[in-house]
Amino acid sequence: MRVIVTGGAGFIGSAVCRHFVDDLQYDVVVVDKITYAGNLASLAPVESSQHYAFEQHDICDAEAVKSIFDKYQPDAVVHLAAESHVDRSISGSDVFVKTNVLGTFTLLEAARRYLHSERKKSAPEFRFIHVSTDEVYGSLGETGLFTETTAYDPSSPYSATKASSDHLAKAWHRTYGLPVIVSNCSNNYGPYHFPEKLIPLVILNALDRKQLPVYGDGSNVRDWLYVEDHARALGVILAKGQPGETYNIGGRNERQNIEVVRQICTWMDRLRPADSSHHDLITFVTDRPGHDHRYAIDATKLENELGWRAQETFETGIEKTVRWYLDRSDWWKPLRDRVYGGERLGLVKA
């Protein structure tokens, strides 16, 4: 199996690559532009493998994408390349439209033409896995779960562009017969997560004894999925999923944001005790615009039809995550010093 993984130097993408190379012994071709969120250090565990190749290209570059298909003759594409931080989409939406919408279109067209070329792989065996988010569904009330048939209702420029790319992927299946499978995942966390996101930001701010910002009153709820469980799910979908289907991937770990922050503080108090508790650093800040209140995934279809189960609870996963960041300053310190120092993002520009 030879798989092109777009965005393979990112947080989820690198976890997928490590799983595919180390555990499944797939040949993996990483295609990544290497933006601020792409980090080749996340691929260091597999970069010396004979099953690994890297191509630095923008997925919006149609000629480059075509040349990669021609060169590697893939059996599948796992498409993860996307601008993904909601806060950044609020203050700079243009790059989200380009990468998430136009980039996905470029890949879909390249795959379609590849399957119709003389050098094509057999279309029934080829797979295009389009990896998306539960944020396309909008916000839930106090009860209920997102299913694969939940109507789309995106709230942010990020989720709107991901919804657009989902629709493109499904249309390319229905119109052109491209063997597309769409997955929608809940909030990921774990090792190698760029420190702009909530969990790594809180860990590193706590380590530096800085304020721990919590939006609003902290009551917003997310369903947390350990990134290595997500990588395993995508491996299962690639092997067993049916073209034209959508599979929701969730950890069944709903937590309020304030609960997440407090649990991190408790682990920091245990592992890096200071003169005062890390809980004292929690600070409530003005909520971000269009902040969805609650996400929760119903992963029953994936669990029952394909046999996947999340292995990590939030309690086991957050402990592993905190310990990883405390042990791996070699990975995050260069980012913290030179790329993103923890400042607030997502402020609306005039």
N, C-alpha and C positions, 0 to 999 in steps of 0.2 A: 504494500500500500504506500503510495507516494501522495502526500498531502501538502498543498499550499496553505499556509496559515498566515493570513494577513493580520497586521498588528501584533505579530508574534513577539515583539520586544516589549509589549505593554504588560500590564498586571495580569489580566486573565490570559492573554495570549501566551505569555511565557510559561504560565502554569500548564496550559494545554500542550505546549511544545515539550516541556519536561516529561509530562505524562506519556505523550505519544512516542517519544524517543526512548525513554528509559523503561517504561512499563509495557508498551505495545510493540516496540521495535518497528515503528513506522518510519519511512523516510520523510522528513519534514523539510519543507522549503519555506523559510520565514521571509515574508515581504513586509518591510516596514520602512516608513519615511524617516524614522527617528526624530520625532518632535520632542518637546520637553518631557513628555510622559513615556517615551520609549527609552529603554535602557538595556544595552547589550550585556551589562553585568548580570541581569536577570536570566540570561541564557548561558552564563558561564558553565553551569553544570552539564550542559550538553554540547557546547560549541566544538569540542574535540571529537565528537562522535562521527562515525562514518555515515550515520543516518541524518546528519544535519547539514543544511546549506542556508546561506543568507543572501538576500538581495535587497539592497537599499533603494527603494523606489516609492514614489507617490502613487497610490492606487488610482488617482485621477489621470495619470499619464497613460493613455490608451496604448501607445506604441510600446512602452516599457512592459505593461501588463501582458500584451500579446506575445512579446518576446519571451517572457517567463513561461507562459503556457507552452510555447513552441519548444523551448529549451528543456523543460522538465517533464512534459507529458503527464500531468498529474491524474490521479484516480479520483481526487476529491479536492474541494476547497472548503476550508473553515474560515469564514469571513468575520473577523473580529475588529478590523481596523476602523476606528471611529473616534471622533472627539466625544468625550464622555462626561465631563464635569459640568453639572447643571449651573453652578455659579459662574463658570467661565462663559457658558452659553448666554447668560443674561447680559453680560457686558460686551460680548463679542460674538454675535451669532453667525457672522458671514462664513467663518471657517467651518462651522458645524454644517451649514448647508452644502458647502463644497465637498467636504470629506464624506459626510454621512449619506448624502443624497447622490451627488454626482459621482463620488467614488464607488458607491454600490452599483450604480448604473453601469459604470465602466467595467466593473468586474463581471456583472451579469452578461453584458454583451460579449466580453472576451470569452467567457465560458460557453456561451451559445455558439459563437463562431468556431470555437475549438471543437465542439462536438459535431459540427457539420463539416469540418475540414477532412482532408484525406488522411491526416495523421491522428484522427480522433480516437479517444477511448470509447468503448461501447457505452452509449447513452444510458441503457438500463443499469449499468454498474456504477456510473459516475454519480457523485453526490456534491451538491452545493449547500453547505450548512451556513445559514445566515443567522448570526448570533445577535439577539436583540435584548430588550429590557422590559421589565414589568411596568416601567414608567409610561409606556405608550397607552396603558389602560386608564391613566388618570388617578384619581384619588378615591379610596373607599371610605365608607362611614365606619361606625364602630364595629359592624359585623360584616360577614361576607368574605369571599375570596375571589381572586382573579382566576378565571378558567380560560381555556383556549378559545372560547367563543365570546368572551367579554368584549363589548364594543370599545373601540379606541376613543380616548378622550384626553390627548396629551395637554400638558399645562405649560411646559417650558420650551424654549427653542431647542434644547437638547432632545427632549422626548418627542417633539414634533418632527424633527429630522429623522429620528429613529423610526417613528411611525411611517414616515414617507418611504424610508428604505424597506421596511417590512412589506408595504404595499407593492413596491416595485418587484421585490423578490417573488411574492406570490403571483403577481401578474406574469412574470417571465415563466413561471411554471405553467400557468393556465393557458397562456397564449402560445408559447413556444415549446412547451413540453420539457423545459429545463428541469432536471431532477432536484428541485429545491426543497429543503426542509428548514423551517424557521423555529428557533428556540427563543423563549423569553424568560430571562432569569431575574431573580430578586437581587438585593444588594449583596455584593461580594465583599469579602474581607479575608485577610491572611497575609502571608509573607510577600515581599516585593511590591507592596501597594504604594503608589506614589503619595507622598505626604501631604497632599492637598485635601484628601478625603478624610472623613470624620475620624475613623478609628486610628490610622497612623498619625494624624494631626494631634489628636488628644494624647497619644502615647508620647510623642516627641515633645510636645509642649509641657507635659507633666514632667518629663525627664529634665527639661530646662527650667522647671519651676515658673513657667509662664501661665497666663490665664488660659482656661479651658473654655472656649466659647461654645455656647449652646443656643441654637436659634429659638426665639420665642420662649415658650414655657417648657420646652423639651418634651412635649407630649406626642410629637409626630412619631409614628410607628413604622418600622421597616421589618421585613422578613430577611434575616441574615443567612447567607449561604457561604460556607467556607470554600475558598477558591479551588482547592484541590478536589472537593466534591463536585464542583462545577466542571472541572476538567474531565473527571471521570464520566460525568453525565454526557458531555459532548462526544466522548469516545463511544459510549453506548448508542447514542443517537446516530453517529456516523455508521456504526456497524449494523444496527437493527432498525433504525427509523425508516419510515415510509415517505417517499417523495410526495409533496403536496400537503403534508401534515405539519401541525404546529405542536410543540411540546413545551410546557411550562416547567421551569426548573426552580425549585424553592427549597429552603432548608427547614421549613416548618419551625422557625425560630423567631417569632415576632417579639420585638422589644421596642419600648419607647426610647427615643434618643437619650433621654436623661438616664435611663437604666443602663444603657450601653456605656455612657461616660462614667457613671458611678462604679460599674463593674471593673472598668479599666483602672480607676483610682484605687479600688480595693487591691487589685493585683500589684499596682505600683507601690502601695503602702507595704505590701508583703515583701516585694522583691527589691525595692529601692527606698527604704524608709528614710524620711527626712525629719526635720525639727517639727514640722506640722503636717497634718494629713494632706494628701493630694486632693481630697474632696474639697478642701478650702479654696482651691484654685478655680472651681467651677464658677463661670460667669454667664449670665443670660444676656443675649444680645438681640437687637432688632431682627425680626424674622426676615427671611429673604422673600422677594416677590414671587407669588404663585406657588408657594410651598405646599405640595400635596400633603394631606394629613396622614394617610395610612396606606401602605401597600401590604398585600398578603397573597401569596401564591398557593393555588391548589395544584400540587404536583401529582395527583392521583393517576392521570393518564400515563405519565412517564414511569411511575412506579409500577403500575399494574400491567401495562402493555410491554414495556421494555425491561422491567426488572431492576431499575436503578433505585437505590436508597442513599440518602445522605448519611455519611458515617460519623460526622462531627455534630455534636450538640453545640449550642452557642457557648456553653460553659467550657467545654474542652477546646473549642476552636479559639476562643478569646485568650485563654491561657497560653496556648501555643503561639498566638500572634504577638502577645506582649513579650514573651520570652525571646521570640525571634528578633524583634526590634532592639531589645536590650543587648542581644548578642551580636548584632550585625550592623554596627555603626559604620563599618567599612562600606556597606551598600548605601545607607541613607544619608550619611554625613555630607558627602559631596553634593547631593541634591539639596539638602537643607542649607548648605553654605552658598551654593552658586546658582541654584535654579529657583527654589521656592522656600522662603524662610518662615512661612506660617502666617503671613499677612492675610487680612480678610479679602475674599474675592466676591464677585457677584453683585457689586454695587452698580446700579443703573446709571449709565452715562447719558448726558443730554445729547 
